[in-house]
Amino acid sequence: MQSQEEEVKLTTIQRIRLEILGITPTEKRRHPGWSGELQFYAFKCPIHGIVEDYPHGYRQVLRCRKCQNEQNVEF
Ligand SMILES: [Zn+2]
C-alpha cells in the first residue's frame, strides 16, 4: 500500500528559519468546512523530523500528527 505520509516541502528561506527558530510558517490553507484560511507551520518533531500542522486551541499548540508531540507556537 502507498504510504500516506506527505513530505513537507520548504523553500530555502523556510528551511533556514526552521534551523534557526525551530519553526517556520509555510502556507495558508483552507480545508472543507473551515470558514477561513489557516496559517500552517512546519516544525521539527524529535522523532519524525520536519512535520507540519496548524495551531490548535487557545494555547496555540502544534502537534505532530504521528506521535501527538506538542510544541507551543512562538511567533
Ligand atoms: Zn512525531
PDB file of the backbone (N, CA, C, O) and the ligand in Angstrom, with CONECT records:
HET     ZN  A 101       1
ATOM      1  N   MET A   1       0.831  -1.210   0.000  1.00  0.00           N
ATOM      2  CA  MET A   1       0.000   0.000   0.000  1.00  0.00           C
ATOM      3  C   MET A   1       0.856   1.246   0.000  1.00  0.00           C
ATOM      4  O   MET A   1       1.947   1.278   0.568  1.00  0.00           O
ATOM      5  N   GLN A   2       0.346   2.249  -0.637  1.00  0.00           N
ATOM      6  CA  GLN A   2       1.059   3.523  -0.700  1.00  0.00           C
ATOM      7  C   GLN A   2       1.065   4.194   0.669  1.00  0.00           C
ATOM      8  O   GLN A   2       0.059   4.197   1.379  1.00  0.00           O
ATOM      9  N   SER A   3       2.204   4.755   1.024  1.00  0.00           N
ATOM     10  CA  SER A   3       2.284   5.498   2.285  1.00  0.00           C
ATOM     11  C   SER A   3       1.485   6.781   2.170  1.00  0.00           C
ATOM     12  O   SER A   3       1.472   7.432   1.125  1.00  0.00           O
ATOM     13  N   GLN A   4       0.821   7.134   3.256  1.00  0.00           N
ATOM     14  CA  GLN A   4       0.036   8.369   3.264  1.00  0.00           C
ATOM     15  C   GLN A   4       0.849   9.555   3.751  1.00  0.00           C
ATOM     16  O   GLN A   4       0.352  10.679   3.815  1.00  0.00           O
ATOM     17  N   GLU A   5       2.096   9.296   4.092  1.00  0.00           N
ATOM     18  CA  GLU A   5       2.903  10.388   4.630  1.00  0.00           C
ATOM     19  C   GLU A   5       3.198  11.403   3.532  1.00  0.00           C
ATOM     20  O   GLU A   5       3.553  11.059   2.405  1.00  0.00           O
ATOM     21  N   GLU A   6       3.036  12.658   3.909  1.00  0.00           N
ATOM     22  CA  GLU A   6       3.368  13.724   2.982  1.00  0.00           C
ATOM     23  C   GLU A   6       4.718  14.299   3.350  1.00  0.00           C
ATOM     24  O   GLU A   6       5.019  14.543   4.519  1.00  0.00           O
ATOM     25  N   GLU A   7       5.506  14.505   2.345  1.00  0.00           N
ATOM     26  CA  GLU A   7       6.768  15.184   2.589  1.00  0.00           C
ATOM     27  C   GLU A   7       6.499  16.680   2.681  1.00  0.00           C
ATOM     28  O   GLU A   7       5.812  17.250   1.834  1.00  0.00           O
ATOM     29  N   VAL A   8       7.042  17.306   3.708  1.00  0.00           N
ATOM     30  CA  VAL A   8       6.857  18.736   3.865  1.00  0.00           C
ATOM     31  C   VAL A   8       7.842  19.436   2.945  1.00  0.00           C
ATOM     32  O   VAL A   8       9.055  19.264   3.064  1.00  0.00           O
ATOM     33  N   LYS A   9       7.309  20.220   2.036  1.00  0.00           N
ATOM     34  CA  LYS A   9       8.166  20.931   1.085  1.00  0.00           C
ATOM     35  C   LYS A   9       8.402  22.352   1.591  1.00  0.00           C
ATOM     36  O   LYS A   9       7.465  23.099   1.875  1.00  0.00           O
ATOM     37  N   LEU A  10       9.666  22.695   1.693  1.00  0.00           N
ATOM     38  CA  LEU A  10      10.022  24.005   2.211  1.00  0.00           C
ATOM     39  C   LEU A  10      10.923  24.727   1.221  1.00  0.00           C
ATOM     40  O   LEU A  10      11.716  24.113   0.507  1.00  0.00           O
ATOM     41  N   THR A  11      10.779  26.037   1.198  1.00  0.00           N
ATOM     42  CA  THR A  11      11.703  26.839   0.414  1.00  0.00           C
ATOM     43  C   THR A  11      13.010  26.984   1.196  1.00  0.00           C
ATOM     44  O   THR A  11      13.084  26.623   2.371  1.00  0.00           O
ATOM     45  N   THR A  12      14.013  27.501   0.548  1.00  0.00           N
ATOM     46  CA  THR A  12      15.306  27.701   1.216  1.00  0.00           C
ATOM     47  C   THR A  12      15.160  28.600   2.427  1.00  0.00           C
ATOM     48  O   THR A  12      15.705  28.305   3.491  1.00  0.00           O
ATOM     49  N   ILE A  13      14.430  29.697   2.276  1.00  0.00           N
ATOM     50  CA  ILE A  13      14.240  30.624   3.389  1.00  0.00           C
ATOM     51  C   ILE A  13      13.503  29.945   4.536  1.00  0.00           C
ATOM     52  O   ILE A  13      13.846  30.142   5.702  1.00  0.00           O
ATOM     53  N   GLN A  14      12.511  29.161   4.214  1.00  0.00           N
ATOM     54  CA  GLN A  14      11.776  28.441   5.260  1.00  0.00           C
ATOM     55  C   GLN A  14      12.678  27.443   5.980  1.00  0.00           C
ATOM     56  O   GLN A  14      12.566  27.265   7.194  1.00  0.00           O
ATOM     57  N   ARG A  15      13.565  26.794   5.239  1.00  0.00           N
ATOM     58  CA  ARG A  15      14.489  25.847   5.868  1.00  0.00           C
ATOM     59  C   ARG A  15      15.439  26.553   6.822  1.00  0.00           C
ATOM     60  O   ARG A  15      15.741  26.052   7.906  1.00  0.00           O
ATOM     61  N   ILE A  16      15.907  27.728   6.401  1.00  0.00           N
ATOM     62  CA  ILE A  16      16.815  28.497   7.257  1.00  0.00           C
ATOM     63  C   ILE A  16      16.087  28.928   8.526  1.00  0.00           C
ATOM     64  O   ILE A  16      16.625  28.805   9.627  1.00  0.00           O
ATOM     65  N   ARG A  17      14.872  29.431   8.376  1.00  0.00           N
ATOM     66  CA  ARG A  17      14.090  29.837   9.551  1.00  0.00           C
ATOM     67  C   ARG A  17      13.850  28.648  10.480  1.00  0.00           C
ATOM     68  O   ARG A  17      13.900  28.785  11.703  1.00  0.00           O
ATOM     69  N   LEU A  18      13.594  27.510   9.903  1.00  0.00           N
ATOM     70  CA  LEU A  18      13.358  26.313  10.709  1.00  0.00           C
ATOM     71  C   LEU A  18      14.616  25.933  11.483  1.00  0.00           C
ATOM     72  O   LEU A  18      14.537  25.536  12.646  1.00  0.00           O
ATOM     73  N   GLU A  19      15.766  26.054  10.844  1.00  0.00           N
ATOM     74  CA  GLU A  19      17.020  25.721  11.523  1.00  0.00           C
ATOM     75  C   GLU A  19      17.281  26.681  12.677  1.00  0.00           C
ATOM     76  O   GLU A  19      17.699  26.265  13.758  1.00  0.00           O
ATOM     77  N   ILE A  20      17.033  27.968  12.442  1.00  0.00           N
ATOM     78  CA  ILE A  20      17.357  28.993  13.440  1.00  0.00           C
ATOM     79  C   ILE A  20      16.302  29.066  14.529  1.00  0.00           C
ATOM     80  O   ILE A  20      16.632  29.104  15.714  1.00  0.00           O
ATOM     81  N   LEU A  21      15.046  29.086  14.141  1.00  0.00           N
ATOM     82  CA  LEU A  21      13.958  29.334  15.088  1.00  0.00           C
ATOM     83  C   LEU A  21      13.249  28.055  15.540  1.00  0.00           C
ATOM     84  O   LEU A  21      12.539  28.053  16.546  1.00  0.00           O
ATOM     85  N   GLY A  22      13.443  26.999  14.808  1.00  0.00           N
ATOM     86  CA  GLY A  22      12.770  25.750  15.159  1.00  0.00           C
ATOM     87  C   GLY A  22      11.357  25.668  14.621  1.00  0.00           C
ATOM     88  O   GLY A  22      10.670  24.665  14.813  1.00  0.00           O
ATOM     89  N   ILE A  23      10.920  26.725  13.945  1.00  0.00           N
ATOM     90  CA  ILE A  23       9.562  26.747  13.412  1.00  0.00           C
ATOM     91  C   ILE A  23       9.535  27.735  12.251  1.00  0.00           C
ATOM     92  O   ILE A  23      10.270  28.722  12.251  1.00  0.00           O
ATOM     93  N   THR A  24       8.707  27.472  11.289  1.00  0.00           N
ATOM     94  CA  THR A  24       8.560  28.423  10.190  1.00  0.00           C
ATOM     95  C   THR A  24       7.144  28.375   9.644  1.00  0.00           C
ATOM     96  O   THR A  24       6.574  27.292   9.513  1.00  0.00           O
ATOM     97  N   PRO A  25       6.564  29.524   9.323  1.00  0.00           N
ATOM     98  CA  PRO A  25       5.269  29.497   8.650  1.00  0.00           C
ATOM     99  C   PRO A  25       5.426  28.899   7.259  1.00  0.00           C
ATOM    100  O   PRO A  25       6.427  29.150   6.587  1.00  0.00           O
ATOM    101  N   THR A  26       4.469  28.126   6.827  1.00  0.00           N
ATOM    102  CA  THR A  26       4.553  27.563   5.487  1.00  0.00           C
ATOM    103  C   THR A  26       3.517  28.219   4.580  1.00  0.00           C
ATOM    104  O   THR A  26       3.837  29.181   3.880  1.00  0.00           O
ATOM    105  N   GLU A  27       2.312  27.729   4.579  1.00  0.00           N
ATOM    106  CA  GLU A  27       1.321  28.343   3.702  1.00  0.00           C
ATOM    107  C   GLU A  27      -0.032  28.377   4.383  1.00  0.00           C
ATOM    108  O   GLU A  27      -0.286  27.660   5.351  1.00  0.00           O
ATOM    109  N   LYS A  28      -0.887  29.225   3.855  1.00  0.00           N
ATOM    110  CA  LYS A  28      -2.256  29.270   4.354  1.00  0.00           C
ATOM    111  C   LYS A  28      -3.094  28.304   3.544  1.00  0.00           C
ATOM    112  O   LYS A  28      -3.015  28.247   2.317  1.00  0.00           O
ATOM    113  N   ARG A  29      -3.902  27.544   4.271  1.00  0.00           N
ATOM    114  CA  ARG A  29      -4.734  26.563   3.595  1.00  0.00           C
ATOM    115  C   ARG A  29      -6.160  26.658   4.094  1.00  0.00           C
ATOM    116  O   ARG A  29      -6.423  27.066   5.225  1.00  0.00           O
ATOM    117  N   ARG A  30      -7.051  26.279   3.239  1.00  0.00           N
ATOM    118  CA  ARG A  30      -8.464  26.193   3.583  1.00  0.00           C
ATOM    119  C   ARG A  30      -8.884  24.727   3.466  1.00  0.00           C
ATOM    120  O   ARG A  30      -8.652  24.079   2.445  1.00  0.00           O
ATOM    121  N   HIS A  31      -9.491  24.230   4.507  1.00  0.00           N
ATOM    122  CA  HIS A  31      -9.980  22.861   4.473  1.00  0.00           C
ATOM    123  C   HIS A  31     -11.492  22.868   4.362  1.00  0.00           C
ATOM    124  O   HIS A  31     -12.133  23.845   4.751  1.00  0.00           O
ATOM    125  N   PRO A  32     -12.075  21.802   3.843  1.00  0.00           N
ATOM    126  CA  PRO A  32     -13.537  21.725   3.742  1.00  0.00           C
ATOM    127  C   PRO A  32     -14.188  21.927   5.099  1.00  0.00           C
ATOM    128  O   PRO A  32     -13.799  21.282   6.073  1.00  0.00           O
ATOM    129  N   GLY A  33     -15.159  22.799   5.178  1.00  0.00           N
ATOM    130  CA  GLY A  33     -15.857  23.050   6.426  1.00  0.00           C
ATOM    131  C   GLY A  33     -15.269  24.186   7.234  1.00  0.00           C
ATOM    132  O   GLY A  33     -15.874  24.635   8.207  1.00  0.00           O
ATOM    133  N   TRP A  34     -14.091  24.657   6.838  1.00  0.00           N
ATOM    134  CA  TRP A  34     -13.492  25.777   7.549  1.00  0.00           C
ATOM    135  C   TRP A  34     -14.054  27.082   7.011  1.00  0.00           C
ATOM    136  O   TRP A  34     -14.339  27.212   5.820  1.00  0.00           O
ATOM    137  N   SER A  35     -14.208  28.041   7.908  1.00  0.00           N
ATOM    138  CA  SER A  35     -14.760  29.317   7.476  1.00  0.00           C
ATOM    139  C   SER A  35     -13.712  30.185   6.803  1.00  0.00           C
ATOM    140  O   SER A  35     -14.047  31.066   6.010  1.00  0.00           O
ATOM    141  N   GLY A  36     -12.463  29.946   7.110  1.00  0.00           N
ATOM    142  CA  GLY A  36     -11.414  30.752   6.504  1.00  0.00           C
ATOM    143  C   GLY A  36     -10.143  29.956   6.331  1.00  0.00           C
ATOM    144  O   GLY A  36     -10.116  28.738   6.508  1.00  0.00           O
ATOM    145  N   GLU A  37      -9.102  30.664   5.983  1.00  0.00           N
ATOM    146  CA  GLU A  37      -7.816  30.007   5.811  1.00  0.00           C
ATOM    147  C   GLU A  37      -7.063  29.997   7.126  1.00  0.00           C
ATOM    148  O   GLU A  37      -7.219  30.891   7.958  1.00  0.00           O
ATOM    149  N   LEU A  38      -6.244  28.975   7.299  1.00  0.00           N
ATOM    150  CA  LEU A  38      -5.396  28.893   8.487  1.00  0.00           C
ATOM    151  C   LEU A  38      -3.939  28.868   8.055  1.00  0.00           C
ATOM    152  O   LEU A  38      -3.574  28.263   7.047  1.00  0.00           O
ATOM    153  N   GLN A  39      -3.121  29.543   8.849  1.00  0.00           N
ATOM    154  CA  GLN A  39      -1.691  29.524   8.601  1.00  0.00           C
ATOM    155  C   GLN A  39      -1.101  28.211   9.127  1.00  0.00           C
ATOM    156  O   GLN A  39      -1.286  27.856  10.291  1.00  0.00           O
ATOM    157  N   PHE A  40      -0.403  27.515   8.267  1.00  0.00           N
ATOM    158  CA  PHE A  40       0.279  26.296   8.682  1.00  0.00           C
ATOM    159  C   PHE A  40       1.724  26.600   9.023  1.00  0.00           C
ATOM    160  O   PHE A  40       2.315  27.562   8.532  1.00  0.00           O
ATOM    161  N   TYR A  41       2.280  25.749   9.879  1.00  0.00           N
ATOM    162  CA  TYR A  41       3.670  25.902  10.288  1.00  0.00           C
ATOM    163  C   TYR A  41       4.379  24.562  10.163  1.00  0.00           C
ATOM    164  O   TYR A  41       3.796  23.499  10.377  1.00  0.00           O
ATOM    165  N   ALA A  42       5.645  24.649   9.811  1.00  0.00           N
ATOM    166  CA  ALA A  42       6.493  23.467   9.856  1.00  0.00           C
ATOM    167  C   ALA A  42       7.377  23.570  11.083  1.00  0.00           C
ATOM    168  O   ALA A  42       7.881  24.645  11.407  1.00  0.00           O
ATOM    169  N   PHE A  43       7.562  22.449  11.766  1.00  0.00           N
ATOM    170  CA  PHE A  43       8.454  22.418  12.928  1.00  0.00           C
ATOM    171  C   PHE A  43       9.080  21.035  12.986  1.00  0.00           C
ATOM    172  O   PHE A  43       8.726  20.134  12.226  1.00  0.00           O
ATOM    173  N   LYS A  44      10.025  20.893  13.914  1.00  0.00           N
ATOM    174  CA  LYS A  44      10.729  19.627  13.994  1.00  0.00           C
ATOM    175  C   LYS A  44      10.207  18.793  15.146  1.00  0.00           C
ATOM    176  O   LYS A  44      10.260  19.206  16.305  1.00  0.00           O
ATOM    177  N   CYS A  45       9.706  17.625  14.816  1.00  0.00           N
ATOM    178  CA  CYS A  45       9.390  16.634  15.825  1.00  0.00           C
ATOM    179  C   CYS A  45      10.684  15.880  16.112  1.00  0.00           C
ATOM    180  O   CYS A  45      11.388  15.488  15.181  1.00  0.00           O
ATOM    181  N   PRO A  46      11.007  15.671  17.401  1.00  0.00           N
ATOM    182  CA  PRO A  46      12.251  14.969  17.715  1.00  0.00           C
ATOM    183  C   PRO A  46      12.283  13.551  17.158  1.00  0.00           C
ATOM    184  O   PRO A  46      13.356  12.980  16.958  1.00  0.00           O
ATOM    185  N   ILE A  47      11.125  12.996  16.913  1.00  0.00           N
ATOM    186  CA  ILE A  47      11.057  11.616  16.431  1.00  0.00           C
ATOM    187  C   ILE A  47      10.897  11.569  14.917  1.00  0.00           C
ATOM    188  O   ILE A  47      11.560  10.777  14.247  1.00  0.00           O
ATOM    189  N   HIS A  48      10.032  12.403  14.379  1.00  0.00           N
ATOM    190  CA  HIS A  48       9.653  12.275  12.971  1.00  0.00           C
ATOM    191  C   HIS A  48      10.258  13.322  12.056  1.00  0.00           C
ATOM    192  O   HIS A  48       9.992  13.331  10.854  1.00  0.00           O
ATOM    193  N   GLY A  49      11.062  14.195  12.616  1.00  0.00           N
ATOM    194  CA  GLY A  49      11.688  15.201  11.763  1.00  0.00           C
ATOM    195  C   GLY A  49      10.728  16.329  11.444  1.00  0.00           C
ATOM    196  O   GLY A  49       9.914  16.717  12.282  1.00  0.00           O
ATOM    197  N   ILE A  50      10.821  16.852  10.242  1.00  0.00           N
ATOM    198  CA  ILE A  50      10.019  18.015   9.883  1.00  0.00           C
ATOM    199  C   ILE A  50       8.582  17.595   9.640  1.00  0.00           C
ATOM    200  O   ILE A  50       8.300  16.763   8.778  1.00  0.00           O
ATOM    201  N   VAL A  51       7.684  18.178  10.404  1.00  0.00           N
ATOM    202  CA  VAL A  51       6.258  17.909  10.248  1.00  0.00           C
ATOM    203  C   VAL A  51       5.525  19.241  10.154  1.00  0.00           C
ATOM    204  O   VAL A  51       6.087  20.299  10.439  1.00  0.00           O
ATOM    205  N   GLU A  52       4.259  19.170   9.748  1.00  0.00           N
ATOM    206  CA  GLU A  52       3.510  20.383   9.504  1.00  0.00           C
ATOM    207  C   GLU A  52       2.160  20.297  10.215  1.00  0.00           C
ATOM    208  O   GLU A  52       1.529  19.241  10.252  1.00  0.00           O
ATOM    209  N   ASP A  53       1.734  21.413  10.772  1.00  0.00           N
ATOM    210  CA  ASP A  53       0.441  21.443  11.448  1.00  0.00           C
ATOM    211  C   ASP A  53      -0.011  22.891  11.537  1.00  0.00           C
ATOM    212  O   ASP A  53       0.731  23.813  11.197  1.00  0.00           O
ATOM    213  N   TYR A  54      -1.231  23.071  11.997  1.00  0.00           N
ATOM    214  CA  TYR A  54      -1.734  24.419  12.244  1.00  0.00           C
ATOM    215  C   TYR A  54      -2.016  24.554  13.734  1.00  0.00           C
ATOM    216  O   TYR A  54      -2.235  23.545  14.405  1.00  0.00           O
ATOM    217  N   PRO A  55      -2.018  25.777  14.274  1.00  0.00           N
ATOM    218  CA  PRO A  55      -2.190  25.971  15.716  1.00  0.00           C
ATOM    219  C   PRO A  55      -3.566  25.529  16.194  1.00  0.00           C
ATOM    220  O   PRO A  55      -4.586  25.851  15.585  1.00  0.00           O
ATOM    221  N   HIS A  56      -3.572  24.782  17.300  1.00  0.00           N
ATOM    222  CA  HIS A  56      -4.820  24.297  17.881  1.00  0.00           C
ATOM    223  C   HIS A  56      -5.130  25.028  19.177  1.00  0.00           C
ATOM    224  O   HIS A  56      -4.247  25.236  20.009  1.00  0.00           O
ATOM    225  N   GLY A  57      -6.383  25.416  19.342  1.00  0.00           N
ATOM    226  CA  GLY A  57      -6.877  25.879  20.635  1.00  0.00           C
ATOM    227  C   GLY A  57      -6.297  27.199  21.083  1.00  0.00           C
ATOM    228  O   GLY A  57      -5.520  27.838  20.374  1.00  0.00           O
ATOM    229  N   TYR A  58      -6.697  27.591  22.285  1.00  0.00           N
ATOM    230  CA  TYR A  58      -6.271  28.898  22.766  1.00  0.00           C
ATOM    231  C   TYR A  58      -4.791  28.905  23.115  1.00  0.00           C
ATOM    232  O   TYR A  58      -4.165  29.965  23.140  1.00  0.00           O
ATOM    233  N   ARG A  59      -4.219  27.713  23.390  1.00  0.00           N
ATOM    234  CA  ARG A  59      -2.787  27.664  23.687  1.00  0.00           C
ATOM    235  C   ARG A  59      -1.947  27.714  22.412  1.00  0.00           C
ATOM    236  O   ARG A  59      -0.725  27.853  22.464  1.00  0.00           O
ATOM    237  N   GLN A  60      -2.617  27.599  21.278  1.00  0.00           N
ATOM    238  CA  GLN A  60      -1.920  27.665  20.001  1.00  0.00           C
ATOM    239  C   GLN A  60      -0.772  26.668  19.925  1.00  0.00           C
ATOM    240  O   GLN A  60       0.382  27.038  19.705  1.00  0.00           O
ATOM    241  N   VAL A  61      -1.108  25.411  20.109  1.00  0.00           N
ATOM    242  CA  VAL A  61      -0.073  24.392  20.044  1.00  0.00           C
ATOM    243  C   VAL A  61      -0.094  23.698  18.686  1.00  0.00           C
ATOM    244  O   VAL A  61      -1.141  23.521  18.064  1.00  0.00           O
ATOM    245  N   LEU A  62       1.088  23.317  18.257  1.00  0.00           N
ATOM    246  CA  LEU A  62       1.217  22.487  17.072  1.00  0.00           C
ATOM    247  C   LEU A  62       1.450  21.058  17.537  1.00  0.00           C
ATOM    248  O   LEU A  62       2.122  20.823  18.541  1.00  0.00           O
ATOM    249  N   ARG A  63       0.899  20.124  16.813  1.00  0.00           N
ATOM    250  CA  ARG A  63       1.091  18.728  17.180  1.00  0.00           C
ATOM    251  C   ARG A  63       1.636  17.955  15.995  1.00  0.00           C
ATOM    252  O   ARG A  63       1.216  18.133  14.852  1.00  0.00           O
ATOM    253  N   CYS A  64       2.581  17.098  16.310  1.00  0.00           N
ATOM    254  CA  CYS A  64       2.974  16.104  15.314  1.00  0.00           C
ATOM    255  C   CYS A  64       1.845  15.100  15.237  1.00  0.00           C
ATOM    256  O   CYS A  64       1.482  14.487  16.241  1.00  0.00           O
ATOM    257  N   ARG A  65       1.294  14.930  14.064  1.00  0.00           N
ATOM    258  CA  ARG A  65       0.124  14.062  13.941  1.00  0.00           C
ATOM    259  C   ARG A  65       0.492  12.589  14.086  1.00  0.00           C
ATOM    260  O   ARG A  65      -0.382  11.740  14.261  1.00  0.00           O
ATOM    261  N   LYS A  66       1.786  12.290  14.012  1.00  0.00           N
ATOM    262  CA  LYS A  66       2.193  10.888  14.111  1.00  0.00           C
ATOM    263  C   LYS A  66       2.379  10.454  15.556  1.00  0.00           C
ATOM    264  O   LYS A  66       2.136   9.292  15.881  1.00  0.00           O
ATOM    265  N   CYS A  67       2.804  11.361  16.431  1.00  0.00           N
ATOM    266  CA  CYS A  67       3.048  10.966  17.818  1.00  0.00           C
ATOM    267  C   CYS A  67       2.379  11.907  18.805  1.00  0.00           C
ATOM    268  O   CYS A  67       2.506  11.709  20.013  1.00  0.00           O
ATOM    269  N   GLN A  68       1.666  12.930  18.328  1.00  0.00           N
ATOM    270  CA  GLN A  68       0.958  13.882  19.178  1.00  0.00           C
ATOM    271  C   GLN A  68       1.902  14.691  20.050  1.00  0.00           C
ATOM    272  O   GLN A  68       1.479  15.289  21.040  1.00  0.00           O
ATOM    273  N   ASN A  69       3.168  14.712  19.691  1.00  0.00           N
ATOM    274  CA  ASN A  69       4.122  15.546  20.396  1.00  0.00           C
ATOM    275  C   ASN A  69       3.730  17.010  20.188  1.00  0.00           C
ATOM    276  O   ASN A  69       3.533  17.448  19.054  1.00  0.00           O
ATOM    277  N   GLU A  70       3.621  17.748  21.261  1.00  0.00           N
ATOM    278  CA  GLU A  70       3.162  19.127  21.165  1.00  0.00           C
ATOM    279  C   GLU A  70       4.314  20.106  21.212  1.00  0.00           C
ATOM    280  O   GLU A  70       5.334  19.878  21.863  1.00  0.00           O
ATOM    281  N   GLN A  71       4.123  21.186  20.512  1.00  0.00           N
ATOM    282  CA  GLN A  71       5.082  22.268  20.585  1.00  0.00           C
ATOM    283  C   GLN A  71       4.314  23.577  20.607  1.00  0.00           C
ATOM    284  O   GLN A  71       3.449  23.808  19.762  1.00  0.00           O
ATOM    285  N   ASN A  72       4.623  24.427  21.564  1.00  0.00           N
ATOM    286  CA  ASN A  72       3.958  25.719  21.616  1.00  0.00           C
ATOM    287  C   ASN A  72       4.416  26.589  20.463  1.00  0.00           C
ATOM    288  O   ASN A  72       5.592  26.607  20.100  1.00  0.00           O
ATOM    289  N   VAL A  73       3.479  27.297  19.907  1.00  0.00           N
ATOM    290  CA  VAL A  73       3.806  28.203  18.818  1.00  0.00           C
ATOM    291  C   VAL A  73       4.446  29.458  19.396  1.00  0.00           C
ATOM    292  O   VAL A  73       3.898  30.077  20.308  1.00  0.00           O
ATOM    293  N   GLU A  74       5.578  29.823  18.877  1.00  0.00           N
ATOM    294  CA  GLU A  74       6.198  31.082  19.286  1.00  0.00           C
ATOM    295  C   GLU A  74       6.381  31.938  18.066  1.00  0.00           C
ATOM    296  O   GLU A  74       7.044  31.554  17.102  1.00  0.00           O
ATOM    297  N   PHE A  75       5.787  33.100  18.122  1.00  0.00           N
ATOM    298  CA  PHE A  75       5.832  33.969  16.957  1.00  0.00           C
ATOM    299  C   PHE A  75       6.915  35.042  17.113  1.00  0.00           C
ATOM    300  O   PHE A  75       7.097  35.869  16.220  1.00  0.00           O
TER     301      PHE A  75
HETATM  302 ZN    ZN A 101       6.327  12.927  15.920  1.00  0.00          ZN2+
END
